[in-house]
């Protein structure tokens, strides 16, 4: 990555002040000791990484077979010499890896995908220095999931408005299950979606170049997984990032002993997950629910969970049953039919790869808290879990609004009406609350003065006096409301600015990193955008980072 010319400033906001981050994740980032028993090393400790690297390197695995498959796979997506060197380094017993991954979302999905990748690349450099070992960055291409709707859309911005785009080139069956999405081949409809991208993004000095890369990657006839990997390669050139497609029969054969164990001993893995989940839920929450087994079967009509049925198994929602021996025979004959769920997926990863650290998002950090007993069950060393960088980009037009009204990114996660009223009240020349409180005091004093005299005349009129007090207070409050509303009307421009800022910071009502596509920023700032983030983002990811651009 070349030196960036963009001028930026980064400030930090604690996760506790940001919407959408769980107490478990916030605690992991700020008070690891409280959760230490659920993980396998303090993500802030250099010594913990040296120990994790030693454990990962020591476990026997077929490194040569892994490297052969990765070389073959990466040839499909653009294999440069640095990536080749990294893959070859995996053959050596001292080499370890930093792994991250994501579902193969359309055009790389939301911004958190490149943020994860950048964090992993930064962490590789640090671990190489701290451990003295070769460290390789690996991106796990999660294409086995069957939720097509989740990966088939993006959000762009145009004129301070969210523009959703969707690829709908496949007719969903009634249950919505098309099977592993990474295997789906794009059809001609993808061309129209890319045309919509080009129409939506305004002309810029950078649009033609990255649109050419987008069209080259997302061609009709290409699988969604291959397209994702090829385009990601263009975003992170010369970084040595190794992409890995776990839905490869050669890798499935390497990991088949783990799948065997799950079929033969699912009761133990399920019981361990249940036990740790109960303990975790006492103070926090259990991110992952216990399932009968942690495997899916792809049968040509979709990807279906394997449920326990007496002494045998049954595909959920399907009229197909298996004995244990039948399922094991099928696994040996065609391991590509099987894929792990969210519980077994990390263990498949670390069965194949010498993972010293895994870079995950807030949800992943949370669900790893349940997996330590499962790693022990599988006989695997659990890696250190490193929180990815959590980022909001505040462009100059947005930063002006924040500065003018003394606001920060977290303020816009609240209801806009409440934020607007708060800003209006803060910026009014007159303190309305104090003014009306001061005006109301004499009224209350007048009633208090009159009550003893009224009681002397007619005790039954005391209630009337109190009713008069309430009526006067109510009318005064009504007047206050009218004054506030009038002041609000004088601040139409303020509301418009707040609305635009909120749309940019929380497009679609979600954190920017969970909603907006990187294409918006690539079009506006070019490849220097990612270079700038690589240079400016802190590897201390214990707080949310706001990039003022």
C-alpha positions as CSV (number, residue, x, y, z in Angstrom):
1,X,0.0,0.0,0.0
2,X,1.4,3.4,-1.0
3,X,1.5,6.5,1.2
4,X,-1.8,8.2,1.5
5,X,-2.4,11.9,0.6
6,X,-5.7,12.1,2.5
7,X,-5.7,14.4,5.6
8,X,-7.3,12.7,8.5
9,X,-7.7,12.7,12.3
10,X,-8.8,9.8,14.4
11,X,-10.6,10.1,17.7
12,X,-12.0,7.4,20.0
13,X,-15.3,6.7,21.6
14,X,-15.8,4.0,24.2
15,X,-18.0,1.1,23.1
16,X,-20.2,1.7,26.2
17,X,-21.3,5.0,24.7
18,X,-22.0,3.5,21.3
19,X,-25.3,1.8,20.4
20,X,-25.3,-1.8,19.3
21,X,-22.4,-3.3,21.3
22,X,-23.1,-5.9,23.9
23,X,-22.0,-5.8,27.5
24,X,-20.0,-9.0,26.9
25,X,-18.0,-7.4,24.0
26,X,-17.4,-4.2,25.9
27,X,-16.2,-6.1,28.9
28,X,-13.9,-8.2,26.7
29,X,-12.4,-5.0,25.3
30,X,-11.9,-3.1,28.6
31,X,-11.9,-5.7,31.4
32,X,-10.6,-9.0,30.0
33,X,-9.9,-10.4,33.4
34,X,-13.6,-10.8,34.1
35,X,-13.9,-13.1,31.1
36,X,-10.5,-14.8,31.2
37,X,-11.8,-18.2,32.1
38,X,-13.9,-18.3,28.8
39,X,-11.0,-17.6,26.5
40,X,-7.5,-18.8,25.9
41,X,-5.3,-15.7,26.2
42,X,-5.4,-12.0,26.9
43,X,-5.6,-10.3,23.5
44,X,-3.6,-7.3,24.9
45,X,-0.7,-9.4,26.2
46,X,2.5,-10.0,24.0
47,X,3.3,-13.1,26.2
48,X,-0.2,-14.5,25.5
49,X,0.6,-14.3,21.7
50,X,3.9,-16.1,22.1
51,X,2.2,-18.9,24.0
52,X,-0.7,-19.0,21.4
53,X,1.9,-19.2,18.6
54,X,3.8,-22.0,20.3
55,X,0.5,-24.0,20.8
56,X,-0.6,-23.5,17.1
57,X,2.8,-24.3,15.7
58,X,3.2,-27.5,17.8
59,X,0.0,-29.2,16.7
60,X,0.6,-31.7,14.0
61,X,-1.2,-31.0,10.7
62,X,-0.7,-31.7,7.0
63,X,1.0,-28.4,6.2
64,X,2.2,-29.4,2.7
65,X,-1.3,-30.5,1.6
66,X,-2.7,-27.3,3.0
67,X,-0.1,-25.2,1.1
68,X,-0.8,-27.1,-2.1
69,X,-4.5,-26.4,-2.0
70,X,-4.0,-22.8,-1.1
71,X,-1.6,-22.3,-4.0
72,X,-4.1,-23.8,-6.4
73,X,-7.0,-21.8,-5.0
74,X,-5.2,-18.5,-5.0
75,X,-4.1,-19.0,-8.6
76,X,-7.8,-18.5,-9.5
77,X,-8.0,-15.1,-7.8
78,X,-4.7,-13.5,-8.7
79,X,-1.6,-14.9,-7.0
80,X,1.2,-12.4,-6.6
81,X,4.7,-13.2,-5.4
82,X,4.1,-12.1,-1.8
83,X,1.1,-14.3,-1.4
84,X,3.0,-17.2,-2.9
85,X,5.8,-16.6,-0.4
86,X,3.3,-16.6,2.5
87,X,1.7,-19.8,1.3
88,X,5.1,-21.5,0.9
89,X,6.0,-20.3,4.5
90,X,3.0,-22.3,5.8
91,X,5.0,-25.5,5.0
92,X,7.5,-24.7,7.8
93,X,6.6,-25.9,11.2
94,X,7.4,-22.6,12.9
95,X,5.0,-20.6,10.8
96,X,1.7,-19.5,12.3
97,X,-1.3,-17.5,11.0
98,X,-3.6,-14.6,11.8
99,X,-7.0,-15.5,10.4
100,X,-10.1,-13.5,9.7
101,X,-13.0,-14.2,7.5
102,X,-16.5,-13.1,6.4
103,X,-19.5,-14.3,4.4
104,X,-18.9,-13.7,0.7
105,X,-21.3,-10.7,0.5
106,X,-22.0,-8.9,-2.7
107,X,-19.1,-6.6,-3.6
108,X,-17.5,-7.5,-0.3
109,X,-20.6,-6.6,1.8
110,X,-20.5,-3.9,4.5
111,X,-17.5,-1.9,5.5
112,X,-16.6,-4.2,8.4
113,X,-15.2,-6.6,5.8
114,X,-12.2,-4.4,4.9
115,X,-11.9,-3.2,8.5
116,X,-11.5,-6.9,9.6
117,X,-8.9,-7.4,6.8
118,X,-6.9,-4.3,7.8
119,X,-6.9,-5.3,11.4
120,X,-5.6,-8.7,10.5
121,X,-2.8,-7.3,8.3
122,X,-1.7,-4.9,11.1
123,X,-1.8,-7.7,13.6
124,X,0.4,-9.9,11.4
125,X,3.2,-7.3,11.5
126,X,3.0,-7.0,15.3
127,X,3.0,-10.8,15.9
128,X,5.9,-11.3,13.6
129,X,7.9,-8.8,15.7
130,X,6.7,-10.1,19.1
131,X,7.1,-13.8,18.4
132,X,10.0,-13.9,16.0
133,X,8.1,-16.3,13.8
134,X,6.8,-16.1,10.2
135,X,3.2,-15.0,10.4
136,X,0.8,-15.3,7.5
137,X,-2.5,-13.4,7.0
138,X,-5.4,-15.7,5.9
139,X,-8.9,-14.7,4.9
140,X,-11.5,-17.4,5.3
141,X,-14.1,-17.2,2.5
142,X,-17.3,-18.2,4.2
143,X,-19.4,-19.4,1.3
144,X,-21.1,-22.4,3.0
145,X,-23.9,-20.4,4.5
146,X,-27.3,-20.8,2.8
147,X,-28.8,-17.3,3.7
148,X,-28.8,-15.8,0.2
149,X,-30.8,-12.8,1.2
150,X,-28.2,-11.8,3.8
151,X,-25.4,-11.6,1.2
152,X,-27.2,-10.4,-1.9
153,X,-27.5,-6.7,-1.3
154,X,-25.4,-3.5,-0.6
155,X,-26.2,0.1,0.4
156,X,-24.6,3.1,-1.3
157,X,-25.0,6.8,-0.6
158,X,-26.1,9.4,-3.1
159,X,-26.9,13.1,-2.2
160,X,-27.2,12.2,1.5
161,X,-29.7,9.4,0.8
162,X,-29.3,5.6,1.2
163,X,-29.6,3.7,-2.1
164,X,-30.1,0.0,-1.6
165,X,-29.1,-2.4,-4.4
166,X,-29.9,-6.1,-4.6
167,X,-28.8,-9.0,-6.8
168,X,-31.8,-11.1,-7.4
169,X,-30.5,-13.4,-10.1
170,X,-31.7,-16.6,-8.4
171,X,-35.3,-17.7,-7.7
172,X,-35.6,-18.7,-4.1
173,X,-37.4,-21.9,-3.3
174,X,-40.2,-21.8,-0.7
175,X,-37.9,-22.3,2.2
176,X,-35.4,-19.7,0.9
177,X,-32.6,-22.3,0.9
178,X,-30.5,-22.4,-2.3
179,X,-27.7,-24.2,-0.6
180,X,-24.2,-22.8,0.0
181,X,-24.2,-19.3,-1.5
182,X,-20.5,-19.4,-2.4
183,X,-21.3,-22.1,-5.0
184,X,-24.0,-20.0,-6.8
185,X,-23.0,-18.9,-10.3
186,X,-23.8,-15.3,-11.1
187,X,-26.1,-14.8,-14.1
188,X,-26.7,-11.8,-16.4
189,X,-28.6,-10.0,-13.8
190,X,-25.3,-9.1,-12.1
191,X,-24.5,-6.9,-15.1
192,X,-27.6,-4.8,-14.4
193,X,-26.7,-4.5,-10.7
194,X,-23.2,-3.3,-11.6
195,X,-24.8,-0.8,-14.1
196,X,-26.9,0.5,-11.2
197,X,-23.8,0.9,-9.0
198,X,-22.2,3.0,-11.8
199,X,-25.4,5.1,-12.2
200,X,-25.7,5.6,-8.4
201,X,-22.1,6.7,-7.7
202,X,-21.4,10.2,-9.0
203,X,-18.6,10.7,-11.5
204,X,-15.1,10.8,-10.0
205,X,-11.4,10.5,-10.9
206,X,-11.5,6.9,-9.5
207,X,-14.7,5.5,-10.7
208,X,-13.6,4.0,-14.0
209,X,-10.7,2.1,-12.4
210,X,-12.5,0.4,-9.6
211,X,-15.6,-0.2,-11.7
212,X,-13.4,-2.1,-14.2
213,X,-12.1,-4.3,-11.4
214,X,-15.7,-4.8,-10.2
215,X,-16.9,-5.9,-13.6
216,X,-13.9,-8.1,-14.1
217,X,-14.5,-9.9,-10.8
218,X,-18.3,-10.2,-10.9
219,X,-18.8,-11.7,-14.3
220,X,-21.8,-13.9,-15.3
221,X,-20.8,-17.6,-14.8
222,X,-18.5,-16.8,-11.9
223,X,-19.4,-18.1,-8.5
224,X,-20.2,-15.6,-5.8
225,X,-17.2,-16.8,-3.8
226,X,-14.7,-16.5,-6.7
227,X,-16.0,-13.0,-7.5
228,X,-15.7,-11.9,-3.9
229,X,-12.1,-13.2,-3.7
230,X,-11.0,-11.6,-7.0
231,X,-12.4,-8.2,-6.1
232,X,-10.9,-8.3,-2.6
233,X,-7.5,-9.1,-4.1
234,X,-7.8,-5.8,-6.0
235,X,-8.5,-3.9,-2.8
236,X,-5.5,-5.3,-0.9
237,X,-2.7,-5.7,-3.5
238,X,0.8,-6.6,-2.5
239,X,-0.2,-7.4,1.1
240,X,0.3,-11.1,0.8
241,X,-3.3,-11.8,2.0
242,X,-4.0,-15.5,1.5
243,X,-7.6,-16.4,0.6
244,X,-9.0,-19.7,1.6
245,X,-12.1,-21.5,0.3
246,X,-13.0,-24.1,3.0
247,X,-15.7,-25.5,0.7
248,X,-13.1,-27.5,-1.2
249,X,-13.3,-31.3,-1.2
250,X,-9.5,-31.5,-0.5
251,X,-9.8,-29.5,2.7
252,X,-13.0,-31.3,3.7
253,X,-11.0,-34.5,3.5
254,X,-8.3,-33.1,5.7
255,X,-10.9,-32.1,8.3
256,X,-13.1,-35.2,8.1
257,X,-11.8,-36.6,11.4
258,X,-13.3,-33.6,13.1
259,X,-16.6,-34.2,11.4
260,X,-16.4,-37.9,12.3
261,X,-16.0,-36.9,15.9
262,X,-19.0,-34.7,15.8
263,X,-21.2,-37.4,14.3
264,X,-20.0,-40.0,16.8
265,X,-19.9,-37.8,19.9
266,X,-22.4,-35.0,19.3
267,X,-23.9,-35.5,22.7
268,X,-20.6,-34.5,24.4
269,X,-20.1,-31.4,22.3
270,X,-23.7,-30.4,22.8
271,X,-23.5,-30.9,26.6
272,X,-20.3,-28.9,26.8
273,X,-21.8,-26.0,24.9
274,X,-24.9,-26.1,27.0
275,X,-22.9,-26.1,30.3
276,X,-20.7,-23.1,29.4
277,X,-23.6,-21.2,28.0
278,X,-25.5,-21.5,31.3
279,X,-22.5,-20.2,33.2
280,X,-21.9,-17.3,30.7
281,X,-25.6,-16.3,30.7
282,X,-25.5,-15.7,34.5
283,X,-23.6,-12.4,33.9
284,X,-23.7,-11.8,30.2
285,X,-25.5,-13.6,27.3
286,X,-25.1,-16.7,25.2
287,X,-24.6,-15.7,21.6
288,X,-25.0,-19.2,20.2
289,X,-27.8,-21.6,20.9
290,X,-27.2,-25.3,21.4
291,X,-28.1,-27.5,18.4
292,X,-28.5,-31.3,18.1
293,X,-25.4,-31.5,16.0
294,X,-23.1,-28.9,14.6
295,X,-23.2,-30.1,11.0
296,X,-25.1,-29.4,7.9
297,X,-25.7,-31.6,4.9
298,X,-26.0,-30.3,1.3
299,X,-28.2,-32.7,-0.6
300,X,-28.7,-30.9,-4.0
301,X,-31.9,-29.2,-2.7
302,X,-30.3,-26.9,-0.2
303,X,-28.2,-27.0,3.0
304,X,-30.0,-28.6,5.9
305,X,-29.1,-29.0,9.6
306,X,-28.5,-32.6,10.7
307,X,-30.8,-33.4,13.7
308,X,-30.6,-36.3,16.1
309,X,-33.4,-38.8,15.7
310,X,-33.3,-41.5,18.3
311,X,-30.1,-43.5,17.7
312,X,-29.8,-42.0,14.2
313,X,-30.1,-38.7,12.3
314,X,-32.6,-36.8,10.2
315,X,-32.3,-33.8,7.9
316,X,-34.4,-31.0,9.3
317,X,-37.5,-30.3,7.2
318,X,-36.7,-33.2,4.9
319,X,-37.8,-36.8,4.7
320,X,-34.3,-38.2,4.9
321,X,-33.0,-40.3,7.8
322,X,-29.6,-41.9,8.4
323,X,-28.1,-44.3,10.8
324,X,-24.8,-43.2,12.3
325,X,-22.9,-45.7,10.1
326,X,-24.7,-44.5,7.0
327,X,-23.8,-40.9,7.7
328,X,-20.1,-41.8,8.3
329,X,-20.0,-43.7,5.1
330,X,-21.4,-40.7,3.2
331,X,-18.8,-38.5,4.9
332,X,-16.0,-40.7,3.8
333,X,-17.4,-41.0,0.2
334,X,-18.3,-37.3,-0.3
335,X,-17.0,-34.9,2.4
336,X,-18.0,-31.9,0.4
337,X,-21.7,-32.6,1.2
338,X,-20.9,-31.7,4.8
339,X,-20.4,-28.2,6.3
340,X,-20.0,-26.9,9.8
341,X,-22.3,-24.6,11.6
342,X,-21.2,-21.5,13.5
343,X,-19.9,-23.6,16.4
344,X,-17.8,-26.1,14.4
345,X,-16.6,-23.6,11.8
346,X,-13.8,-22.1,13.9
347,X,-12.6,-25.6,14.9
348,X,-12.5,-26.6,11.2
349,X,-10.5,-23.5,10.6
350,X,-8.0,-24.3,13.3
351,X,-7.8,-27.9,12.4
352,X,-6.5,-26.9,9.1
353,X,-4.5,-23.7,9.9
354,X,-1.9,-23.0,12.6
355,X,-4.0,-20.1,13.9
356,X,-2.4,-18.0,16.6
357,X,-5.0,-15.3,16.5
358,X,-8.5,-14.8,15.0
359,X,-9.7,-11.3,14.2
360,X,-13.5,-11.1,14.7
361,X,-16.3,-8.7,15.0
362,X,-18.3,-8.0,18.2
363,X,-20.7,-11.0,17.6
364,X,-17.8,-13.3,16.9
365,X,-15.9,-12.2,20.0
366,X,-19.1,-13.0,22.0
367,X,-19.7,-16.4,20.6
368,X,-16.1,-17.5,21.1
369,X,-16.8,-17.1,24.8
370,X,-18.8,-20.4,24.5
371,X,-16.2,-22.4,22.5
372,X,-13.3,-23.1,24.8
373,X,-14.7,-26.4,26.1
374,X,-15.4,-27.4,22.5
375,X,-11.8,-26.8,21.5
376,X,-10.7,-29.0,24.4
377,X,-13.2,-31.7,23.2
378,X,-11.8,-31.5,19.7
379,X,-8.2,-31.6,20.9
380,X,-7.4,-28.2,19.4
381,X,-5.5,-25.2,20.7
382,X,-7.9,-22.2,20.8
383,X,-6.4,-19.0,19.3
384,X,-6.5,-15.6,20.8
385,X,-9.5,-13.7,19.7
386,X,-8.7,-10.2,18.6
387,X,-11.5,-7.5,18.1
388,X,-11.5,-6.0,14.7
389,X,-11.3,-2.3,14.3
390,X,-14.7,-0.7,14.7
391,X,-14.9,2.5,12.6
392,X,-17.1,5.3,11.6
393,X,-15.9,7.6,8.8
394,X,-17.0,11.2,9.4
395,X,-16.5,13.1,6.2
396,X,-15.9,16.9,6.3
397,X,-19.6,17.7,5.6
398,X,-20.6,15.6,8.6
399,X,-17.7,16.7,10.8
400,X,-18.9,20.3,10.4
401,X,-22.2,19.4,11.9
402,X,-20.7,17.6,14.8
403,X,-18.3,20.5,15.6
404,X,-21.0,23.2,15.2
405,X,-23.4,21.5,17.6
406,X,-20.8,19.9,19.9
407,X,-21.9,16.4,19.1
408,X,-20.2,13.1,18.5
409,X,-21.0,10.0,16.5
410,X,-22.7,8.2,19.4
411,X,-25.2,11.0,19.8
412,X,-26.8,10.1,16.5
413,X,-27.6,6.5,17.5
414,X,-30.5,7.9,19.5
415,X,-33.9,9.0,18.2
416,X,-33.5,12.1,16.0
417,X,-36.4,14.0,17.5
418,X,-34.9,13.7,21.0
419,X,-31.5,14.7,19.6
420,X,-33.0,17.7,17.8
421,X,-34.9,18.9,20.9
422,X,-31.7,18.5,23.0
423,X,-29.7,20.5,20.5
424,X,-32.4,23.2,20.3
425,X,-32.6,23.5,24.0
426,X,-28.8,23.7,24.4
427,X,-28.5,26.4,21.7
428,X,-31.4,28.6,22.7
429,X,-30.4,32.1,23.9
430,X,-32.9,31.8,26.7
431,X,-32.9,29.0,29.2
432,X,-36.6,28.0,28.7
433,X,-36.6,25.6,31.6
434,X,-35.2,28.1,34.1
435,X,-37.4,30.9,32.7
436,X,-40.6,29.0,33.2
437,X,-39.5,27.6,36.5
438,X,-38.9,31.2,37.7
439,X,-42.2,32.4,36.3
440,X,-44.1,29.5,38.0
441,X,-42.7,30.1,41.5
442,X,-44.9,33.2,42.2
443,X,-48.0,31.4,41.0
444,X,-47.4,28.6,43.5
445,X,-46.5,31.1,46.2
446,X,-49.8,33.0,45.5
447,X,-51.9,29.8,46.0
448,X,-49.9,28.9,49.1
449,X,-50.6,32.4,50.5
450,X,-54.3,32.2,49.7
451,X,-55.0,28.7,51.0
452,X,-55.0,29.5,54.8
453,X,-57.4,32.5,54.2
454,X,-59.6,30.5,51.9
455,X,-59.8,27.7,54.5
456,X,-61.0,30.2,57.1
457,X,-63.8,31.3,54.8
458,X,-64.8,27.9,53.4
459,X,-62.8,24.7,54.0
460,X,-64.4,23.1,51.0
461,X,-62.8,25.6,48.6
462,X,-59.3,24.3,49.5
463,X,-59.7,21.6,46.8
464,X,-60.7,24.3,44.3
465,X,-57.6,26.2,45.2
466,X,-55.4,23.2,44.4
467,X,-57.3,22.6,41.2
468,X,-56.6,26.2,40.3
469,X,-52.9,25.6,41.0
470,X,-52.9,22.5,38.7
471,X,-54.7,24.4,36.0
472,X,-52.3,27.3,36.1
473,X,-49.3,24.9,36.0
474,X,-50.8,23.1,33.1
475,X,-51.4,26.3,31.2
476,X,-47.9,27.4,31.9
477,X,-46.6,24.1,30.6
478,X,-48.6,24.5,27.5
479,X,-47.2,27.9,27.0
480,X,-43.7,26.5,27.4
481,X,-44.4,23.9,24.8
482,X,-45.5,26.5,22.4
483,X,-42.4,28.5,23.0
484,X,-40.2,25.4,22.4
485,X,-42.1,24.5,19.2
486,X,-41.8,28.1,17.9
487,X,-38.1,27.9,18.6
488,X,-37.9,24.6,16.8
489,X,-39.5,26.1,13.8
490,X,-36.7,28.7,13.8
491,X,-34.2,25.8,13.6
492,X,-35.4,24.0,10.4
493,X,-31.9,24.2,9.1
494,X,-30.5,22.6,12.2
495,X,-32.8,19.7,11.9
496,X,-31.9,19.3,8.2
497,X,-28.2,19.2,9.0
498,X,-28.8,16.7,11.8
499,X,-30.8,14.4,9.5
500,X,-28.1,14.4,6.9
501,X,-25.5,13.7,9.5
502,X,-27.5,10.8,10.9
503,X,-28.0,9.3,7.4
504,X,-24.3,9.4,6.8
505,X,-23.3,8.0,10.2
506,X,-26.1,5.5,10.6
507,X,-27.4,4.7,7.1
508,X,-30.5,2.6,7.2
509,X,-30.6,3.1,11.0
510,X,-27.5,0.9,11.5
511,X,-23.9,1.7,12.3
512,X,-22.2,2.9,9.2
513,X,-19.8,-0.1,9.3
514,X,-22.7,-2.6,9.3
515,X,-24.6,-1.0,6.5
516,X,-22.6,1.0,3.9
517,X,-20.5,-0.5,1.1
518,X,-16.9,0.4,0.7
519,X,-17.7,1.3,-2.9
520,X,-19.0,4.7,-1.9
521,X,-15.6,5.7,-0.4
522,X,-13.6,4.0,-3.2
523,X,-15.4,6.1,-5.7
524,X,-14.9,9.3,-3.8
525,X,-11.4,8.9,-2.5
526,X,-9.9,6.1,-4.6
527,X,-7.5,3.4,-3.3
528,X,-5.9,6.0,-0.9
529,X,-9.0,5.5,1.2
530,X,-7.9,2.0,2.3
531,X,-4.2,3.0,2.5
532,X,-5.2,5.9,4.8
533,X,-7.1,3.5,7.1
534,X,-4.2,1.1,7.1
535,X,-1.9,4.0,8.2
536,X,-4.2,5.8,10.6
537,X,-6.3,3.2,12.4
538,X,-5.0,2.1,15.7
539,X,-4.3,-1.6,16.5
540,X,-5.6,-0.8,20.0
541,X,-9.2,-1.7,19.0
542,X,-10.6,-1.5,22.6
543,X,-12.7,1.6,21.5
544,X,-14.7,2.7,18.5
545,X,-12.6,4.8,16.1
546,X,-14.0,7.9,14.4
547,X,-12.0,8.9,11.3
548,X,-12.4,12.6,10.4
549,X,-11.9,12.7,6.7
